[in-house]
């Protein structure tokens, strides 16, 4: 073996190890991103449910006269709230 071949083997192992670590890091980051996106989706769903609940409660507490001023009746509240949520 020459002096060059002794130094070549560790470098090639380093390259393989570096590629392997890079693939592992990419896999881990992909998994973290996927978990994060699922968490954000669930948090957004929970927030929308809370907003809908508050809107239904607030509208339900209005008098018939107040509801008439905005052009709805008590029976229209669920559909009106859904329409408002879609428009956001």
N, C-alpha and C positions, 0 to 999 in steps of 0.2 A: 504494500500500500504506500502511496505517496502521501506527502504532507497535505496536498490539496484534497485528496479523497477523504482524509480524516476530518477535515473541516467541512466537507460537502454534506456528509451524512447528518450532522446535527442541524445544519441549516435546512435540509429537506424535511427533517422531523419538525422543526419549528414552523415551516410553511404548512405542513399537514395539520399540526396542532392549532395554528392560527386560523386556518380555514374551518376546522372543526369547532373551535370556540366561536367563530363568527356565525356559523350556522346555528349553534346552540343559542347564542345571544339573540339572533334574529327570531328563532322559534319562541323564546321566552318573551321578547318584546311583542310579538304577534299575539301571544296568549294574553298578555297584560292588556293590550289594546282591545282585544275581543271582550275580555271581562269588563273593562272600563266602558265600552260602548253599551254592553248589556246593562250595567249599573246606571248609566245615564238614561237609557231608555226607560228603565223601571222608575227612576226618580222623576222623569218627565210625566210618566203615566200617573204616578202618585200625586204630583203637583196639579195636574189637570183634574183629577178626581176631587181634590180639595177645593180647587177653584169652582168646579161645577157645584159642589155641595154648598159652598158659601153663596154662590149666585142664586141657587134655588131657595135657600133660606132667606136671603135678603128680599128677593122678589115675592116670596110667599108672605112676608111680613108687611107688604104694602097693602094699602086699602084698595077697594074696588075703584074709587075715584082716581087714586094715584096710578093704578094700572091702566085705567082708561086714558089717562093723559099720555101714556106712551103707546097706546093702541093695542093693549092685550087684556085678556081676562085671566082669572086664576087658572082656568083649565088650559090656557095657552102657555103657561109658565115653562113646563119642561121643554117644549119645542122651541120656545123663544130663547131659552138658555142654551140649548144645543146650537141654535143658529149663531148666537153670540160667540160661542166657543170656536166654531168653525171659522168665523171671520177674523179671529185673532191672528 
